[in-house]
Amino acid sequence: MKKKIVQHLLYSGLGGPGSVFFSLVEADKGKENLYGAVFCGIEPVREEYIQSCKRLAIPYVYVEKKKGFDLKVYRNIYRQFSKSRPDILFLHGVSFILPALWYRFFRSTRKVIVRDTQAHHLKSKLEWGWLFFSVLFANRIIVLTPEAADGIKKKFGLFVKKKKIVIIPNGLNVKQYLPVATGHSKKEIVIGMQSRLQPIKDHPTLLKAFKLLKEKLPGYSISLHIAGDGVTRPSIESLIDELGIRNSVTMHGMLNSSALVSFMQSLDIYVHATFGETLSNSIMQAMACGLPTVASDVWGVSNMIKTRETGLLYKSENSFQLASMLEELIQDELLMKHLSASARAFAENTYSDEAMFNRYQQVFATLIKQVAE
């Protein structure tokens, strides 16, 4: 059987889509598909993505996007689709649905899949508009949770065709993200968070809670490590100085995949302070590493964490509650061990890359069969 070409369009900078894309390719042990990548964004392609494409023999191109509205980028993306002539276009986000639809219009046998991962309550009007186009004209909409699927059905009602929306949770290599003993003493605690530094992440609450925690537990050596970069870094740096915690906080900047695994394995507790997610890769990675996790009780997080089973949830923006939960964890070794073991077991059973690949492969096979018919 001729292998199908699945071309992915994804952001050129750091983000969840890159992790999902490479996890999907690596989980294709039988090499059932041919993959291509179009990286697009105002940032150059991450060197790590380039090296991964070379290692996995994935042909790739970079299409630069100007800041703000950029009509030219649509034409350039369409040209790349026309050159590679994929059987399936896989969009990691709704904003580039137009060039995909142009391609599908001129090559009617081709199929378009849109993966929507932005939390609904954080979507802009424009993003809802692109999603509406996707609902009307894409062949499949991939979402990460039942709640996300229900939100689309509620928003667009009769426009949503039966079987168009498919729920496929993210996956990761649980053999790579493994629990390890940190070697820290009981009085030495390392707390961490990793994400893009952007307004939808609530680093200010984390920093305020960390200062409160240091005051509550003066007999402990507690440090905070933050990985990632982005537009809010200057304000985060300023708040660190304002709170007087500079000596206890380390900003790691962008980390490649291997460094990120080491970063996660160096932690004792993971915190994810956010205003909303769909299905957080960072929390998945923390769970796979067996880290006791404390996260905001918001849409897209509470569906991942069962309180006091796989983690703890604090009220969004409540630094006092977050500090109290961290204090409880640090002083309750049995709770730490329970959350660690439960999180690891949950990640193994729910978020493996093999399970993710098998679900996507079923979607690909169905669409290709429609082409053949």
N, C-alpha and C positions, 0 to 999 in steps of 0.2 A: 504494500500500500504506500502511495506517495505521501511523504511527510508534509504536514501543513505548516505554513509559515505564519507565525504569530508575532506581529511587530508591536512592541510596547512604546507608548509615548509617556514620558515621565519627567519630573522636575530634575534639573541638572544639579541642584544643590542638595544639601543634607535634608533628609525627610524619610518618612515611613515607606513611601512607594519604592525607593531604591532597595531597601531591605527586603520588601516583599517580592520584588522582581527577581532579585538574585536567589532568594530562597526558593522561589518557584522553579527557576531553571535548574538549580542544584538538586532539587527533589525529583527531577525528571531523569531517573536512573536509567531508564530504557531508551533515552534519547528519542522520544516519540514525536517531538516537534522540532522545528527549526525556529530559532528566535532571532529577533533583531530589536534594536533600541534606538529611539529618537529621543535625545535629551534636549530639553528646552527650558530656558529661563534667563534671568538677567545675570545669574552667576555662571562662570565657566563650569564645565563638567568636573566633578570631584575626581581627583587623581585616583582615589580608591575605586570609583566606578570604572574608570578606564582600565585599570589593572584587572579588575574582575571580568570585564568584557574580553580582554585578551586571554585570560586564563581559561575562560569558558567558551572561547571561539565564537563570541557574539559580535556580529557586525553592528557598528553604531555610528551615529552622526550627532553633531551638536547644532542646534538652531538657536541662535541668540535672539532674545526678546528684549526690546527696549522698555524702559520704565513707562508705566501708564498704558494707554490704548495703543496697540501696535498692529495695524492691519497687515503690514508686510509679513509679519511672522506667520500668519495663516497661509499665505501663498507659499512661503518657503517650506512649511510643514507638508502642505499638499504635494509639493514637488518631490519631497522625500518619499512620501507614500507611493507616488506614481513610479518612482525609480525601483523601489523594492518589491512592489506588487504583492503585498501580503494577502493571505487568505482571510486572516482575522486581524483587525485593528483593536488593540487593547489600550484604552485610555485610562491612565491613573489620575482621574480628576475630570470634571465636567467642562472646564474652561476652553478646551480645544475641540469641542464637538463639531464646530463648523467645518474645518478642513477635513475631518473624518467623514462627514456627511457628503461633502463635495466628492470625495474619493469614492464613496459608496454609490453615489448617483451615477457617476460615469463608469463604474465597474459594479454593476448591480448584483453580481454573485458574491461579492465580498461582504463580510459581516463585521459589525462594530459592537464592541463590549465597552461599557463605561463603568469604571469602579469609583463609586462615590463614598468617600471616607470622612468628609467634613461633618461635624456635629450639626444637626439641623438648626438648633437654636443659635448657632454662631454663623450661619450662612447669611451672606449679603443678598440684597434683592437681585443683583446680577447673577450670583451663583444659583439662586432659585430659578432664574430664567434659563440658564444653561442646562440645569437639570431638567426643566420642562421640555426643552428641545430633545434631550437625551431620552426622556420617557416616551416622547412621540416617535422618534426615528431610530434610536439605537436598537439593536437586536436583543441585548441583555443589559440590565443594570445590576451590578454586583454591589451588595451592601454587606456590612460586617455583622450586623445583629438583627434579630426580629424587630426590635424597637425602631431601628432605622427604616426597615421595610414598611412597617405600619405608618411611620411618619410620612413617607412618600405617598402611600395609598390614601391617607387622610387628606394630604395637600392637593392631590391631583385627581382623586376620585375615579370617575369613569374613563379618564384618559389612560389609566394604568391597565394595560392588557394582562390577562392571566398568564402566568409563568414567565413574564418578562423580568421580574425582580427575583434574583437568586441570592440567598444568604450564604456567604462563605467567610468564616472568620480568618483573620491573618494566621500565618504559621511561621515558625522559626526552627532552626536546627537545635533541638533540645540536647543533642549530643555535644554541641559546642558550648552552649550556655549551661554550665554545670555548677552545682554548689561546691565550694571549696572552703576549707578551714582558713580563716583569715590570720590566725596566730595572734590576734589581739588579746590583751588581758581583759579581765572582767571590768576593769575601770577605764579601759580605753575603747571608745565607741566612735565608729566612723559612719556618718550619715551622708547619703548622696542623692542627687537627682540628675537625670539627663534628659535633654529635650532641645528643640530649637528655642532660642531666647526671643520670645515674641509676646505680644499683649495677651494672648489667650492662655498663657502660662502664668501662674500666680506666684512668682518668686518672692515678691514682697512679703506675703504671708509666711512663707517658709523661713525667710531671714528673721522676721520678727519673732517667730516661734522658736527659732534656734537661739536667739539671744535670751529669751525667757528660760529656755531649757538650761542654758549655761548657768543662769542665776539660781535655778532650782537645785542643780546638782554640782555644786562647786568642788566636790571631791572627785569628780570624774574628768578625764581628759577626753573631751568631745570635739570632733572636727566635722566640718561640713564641706563636701566636695560637689561642685556643680560643673557638669559637662555640657558643652554646646555653645553656640554663638548665634548672634542675631541682633535685631534692631534695639532690643531692650537692654543690651549689655551695659551701655553707659549708665542708665538709671539704676541698674542692679549694683554696679560698682559704687555708685554714689551712696546708695542706701547702706551698703556694707560699711563704708567709712562713717556714715552718719550714726549707725548703731554701735560703732566701736568694736566690731568683731573681725576686723581685717586679719588678725593673727590666727584666727581659727577657721577661716574660709579660704578655699582654694578654687580658683576658676581655671578649668582645664581647657576651655575652648573646644574646637572641633576634634573629635577622635575618630580614627578609622575603625573598621569592624573588629580587628584583633585587639586594638587598644581599648575598645569599648567593653569587650568581654572581660579584659583584665580589670578595667575600672569597676564594673559591676561586681566582680568577684572580690574586690578589695573592701567592699562595704559590709557593714553589720546590719544596717537598716536602710530601706529605700523609701523615699518620700516622693509622691507625685502631686505637686500643687498645680491645679489647673482649673480653668473655668468651664471646660467641657472637652470631651473626646468622642470618638466613635468606638474605636477599639485600640487602646494604647499599646503600641509596640514596646514602649519603655516598661510598662507594667508587666507585659508578657515576659520580657527578658528578665525582669527582677524576680518574677515567680519561678521561671526556669532555673535561676541561680539559687533558689531556695531562700530568698531574702524576705524577712518580715517586712510587709509593705503597709505604709500609711498614706492614704490618698484622699483627695477632695470627694465629698459625697455629691457628685454632679452626674448629669446625664452622660452616659458613655464610660463611666468609671464604676458606678454602683452595680452595673450589670456584669462586671468582671469580678468584683470582690464581694464575697459573702462575709459580712462582718464577723470577726472573731473566729472565722474558719480559715479563710485564705488571706485575710488582711484586716485592717482597721480603716474606718471611714470617719472623717471629721467634717463638720459643717464648713462649707466654702467661705474663705476669708476670715475664719475664726482662729487666729494665731494662738489664743489661750487654750482652746481645745486641742489643737495640734500639739502644742508643747506638753500638755497633760498626757496625751496618748503616748508620745515619745518617752516621757518620764516613766510611765507605767511599763512600757516595753523593756526599757533598760533595766528596770528593777525587778522584772518578773521573767526569770530565765526559762521557766516552763512554758509561758506564753510565747516567748521568742521561738523556742524549739517547735511548738505546736504549729504556729503560723508558717514556719520555714518548711516543715515536712508536708503540710497540707498544700502550700503554694506549689511546691515542686511536683507533687502528684497531680494536681489540677492542670499544670502546664503540660505535663507529659500526655495526659489523656485528652486535652482539648486543643492545644496549640501547636502540634507537630507539623513540620513542613510537608511530610508525606501525606497527611490527611488533607491539607490544603491543596496539594497538587492533584490528588485524586478527585476532589470536587471540581476543580477547574477543568480537568481533563474530560469530565462528563459533559461540561458546558461546551467545550471545544468540539467534542465528538457530535453532539446534537446539532450544532450549527453547521458543521461540515456536511453532515448527512442531509441537511436541508438544501445546501448548495448542490449536492449530487442529484437530488430529486428534481 
